Amino acid sequence: MQSLDHFDPAHFDATGLDPVEAAPVDAAQYPSEQADAKQKREFNKLQKRLRREVGNAIIDYQMINEGDRVMVCLSGGKL
């Protein structure tokens, strides 16, 4: 949306919304953004599933019990 310094009342319709910004987005217009969003959703789903499965395995096979000490190691990885 434009700043108030460049406000043009003729640019807005009766609802007060910018008709260009209020127009529905054509999905085919941004295929790479859609692909990125889908990839992110799929990654999040995988991450959630792995957490759930690891948690279930820890419980089912009693891998961690009351009083156990757990060491967590993190790596920044390589780019």
C-alpha positions as CSV (number, residue, x, y, z in Angstrom):
1,M,0.0,0.0,0.0
2,Q,1.2,3.5,-0.7
3,S,2.3,5.9,2.1
4,L,0.1,8.8,3.0
5,D,2.6,11.2,1.4
6,H,1.5,9.9,-2.0
7,F,-2.2,9.4,-1.2
8,D,-4.4,9.6,-4.2
9,P,-8.2,9.2,-3.3
10,A,-9.0,8.2,-6.9
11,H,-6.8,5.2,-6.5
12,F,-9.1,3.6,-3.9
13,D,-12.6,2.2,-4.4
14,A,-15.6,2.8,-2.1
15,T,-14.4,0.1,0.4
16,G,-11.2,2.0,1.1
17,L,-9.1,-0.9,-0.2
18,D,-6.5,-0.6,-2.9
19,P,-8.1,-2.5,-5.8
20,V,-4.7,-3.7,-7.0
21,E,-3.8,-5.2,-3.6
22,A,-7.3,-6.5,-2.9
23,A,-7.4,-8.5,-6.2
24,P,-7.1,-12.2,-5.8
25,V,-3.7,-13.6,-6.6
26,D,-3.5,-15.9,-9.6
27,A,-1.7,-19.1,-8.4
28,A,-0.1,-19.7,-11.8
29,Q,1.5,-16.2,-11.6
30,Y,3.9,-17.3,-8.8
31,P,4.8,-21.0,-9.4
32,S,8.2,-20.7,-7.6
33,E,6.7,-19.2,-4.5
34,Q,4.1,-22.0,-4.5
35,A,6.8,-24.6,-4.9
36,D,8.8,-23.0,-2.0
37,A,5.7,-23.0,0.2
38,K,4.9,-26.6,-0.6
39,Q,8.5,-27.7,0.1
40,K,8.4,-25.9,3.4
41,R,5.1,-27.5,4.4
42,E,6.4,-31.0,3.5
43,F,9.6,-30.4,5.5
44,N,7.5,-29.3,8.5
45,K,5.3,-32.4,8.2
46,L,8.4,-34.6,8.0
47,Q,10.0,-32.9,11.0
48,K,6.8,-33.3,13.1
49,R,6.5,-37.0,12.1
50,L,10.1,-37.7,13.0
51,R,9.7,-36.0,16.4
52,R,6.5,-38.0,17.1
53,E,8.1,-41.3,16.0
54,V,11.3,-40.8,18.1
55,G,9.2,-39.8,21.1
56,N,7.1,-43.0,20.7
57,A,10.2,-45.1,20.4
58,I,11.7,-43.6,23.5
59,I,8.5,-44.4,25.4
60,D,7.9,-47.9,23.9
61,Y,11.5,-49.1,24.4
62,Q,12.1,-47.3,27.7
63,M,15.2,-45.6,26.3
64,I,15.1,-42.8,28.9
65,N,14.0,-43.6,32.5
66,E,13.5,-41.5,35.6
67,G,16.9,-40.1,36.8
68,D,18.7,-40.7,33.6
69,R,21.1,-38.0,32.3
70,V,20.7,-37.1,28.7
71,M,23.5,-35.4,26.7
72,V,22.4,-33.2,23.8
73,C,25.0,-32.3,21.1
74,L,24.3,-29.7,18.4
75,S,26.2,-28.8,15.3
76,G,26.0,-25.8,13.2
77,G,26.6,-27.9,10.1
78,K,28.3,-26.8,6.9
79,L,26.9,-24.6,4.2
